[in-house]
Amino acid sequence: MTSTADLSIGHDPEAKRKVVNRLRRAHGQLAAVIAAVEDEAHCRDIVQQLSAVSKAVDRAGFLVVAGALKECFADEREGGDARVDELEKLFLSLA
């Protein structure tokens, strides 16, 4: 059976860098949303920032799944259907 540890991006430093950058961006945007709420900013501004946070987190998730897909296709003999099922669950969890 395939473990979630088998589906990591740790093997690709460039992919890891991209994911970390997106998550840091989302972290900064979320801090801005919190500050906007605390400062009673206009709801339009808060919603726009929330949208940006959501998009950044989603893209980070898609990058992680894309990395797992690359690993899966590079080594498709191991894991077979169980690995494909796990990738499908990962992908759908982002929907």
C-alpha positions in Angstrom: 0.0 0.0 0.0 1.2 3.5 -0.8 1.7 5.9 2.1 1.3 9.6 1.9 5.0 9.9 2.5 5.5 8.4 -0.9 3.7 11.4 -2.4 6.0 14.2 -1.4 7.7 17.1 -3.2 10.8 16.7 -1.1 12.6 15.1 -4.1 12.3 18.2 -6.2 13.9 21.3 -4.7 12.4 23.7 -7.3 8.9 22.4 -6.7 9.4 22.7 -2.9 10.7 26.3 -3.4 7.6 27.2 -5.4 5.2 25.7 -2.9 6.9 27.4 0.0 6.9 30.8 -1.8 3.2 30.5 -2.5 2.4 29.6 1.1 4.5 32.5 2.4 2.6 34.8 0.1 -0.6 33.4 1.4 0.6 33.8 4.9 1.3 37.5 4.3 -2.0 38.0 2.6 -3.8 36.3 5.5 -2.1 38.7 7.9 -3.4 41.6 5.8 -6.9 40.2 6.0 -6.8 39.9 9.7 -5.5 43.4 10.0 -8.2 44.7 7.6 -10.9 43.0 9.7 -9.4 44.4 12.9 -9.3 47.9 11.4 -12.8 47.5 10.1 -11.8 47.9 6.4 -14.4 47.9 3.7 -15.9 44.5 3.1 -14.9 44.7 -0.6 -11.2 45.0 0.4 -11.5 42.1 2.9 -13.2 39.8 0.3 -10.6 40.7 -2.3 -7.8 39.8 0.1 -9.5 36.6 1.1 -9.8 35.6 -2.5 -6.1 36.2 -3.0 -5.3 34.0 0.1 -7.6 31.3 -1.2 -6.1 31.3 -4.6 -2.5 31.2 -3.3 -3.3 28.2 -1.0 -5.1 26.4 -3.8 -2.2 26.9 -6.2 0.2 25.6 -3.6 -2.0 22.5 -3.2 -2.1 22.0 -7.0 1.7 22.3 -7.2 2.0 19.5 -4.5 -0.4 17.3 -6.4 1.3 18.0 -9.7 4.6 17.0 -8.1 3.0 13.7 -6.9 1.7 13.1 -10.4 5.2 13.5 -11.9 6.5 11.0 -9.4 3.7 8.7 -10.1 4.3 8.7 -13.9 8.0 8.5 -13.4 7.6 5.3 -11.4 4.2 4.0 -12.5 5.1 0.3 -11.9 5.0 0.8 -8.1 1.8 1.4 -6.3 -0.5 0.9 -9.3 -4.1 1.6 -8.8 -3.7 2.4 -5.1 -1.4 5.3 -6.0 -3.7 6.6 -8.6 -6.6 6.4 -6.1 -4.6 8.3 -3.6 -3.7 11.0 -6.1 -7.3 11.3 -7.1 -8.4 11.8 -3.4 -5.6 14.4 -3.0 -6.7 16.3 -6.1 -10.4 16.2 -5.2 -9.7 17.4 -1.6 -8.7 20.7 -3.2 -12.0 21.1 -4.9 
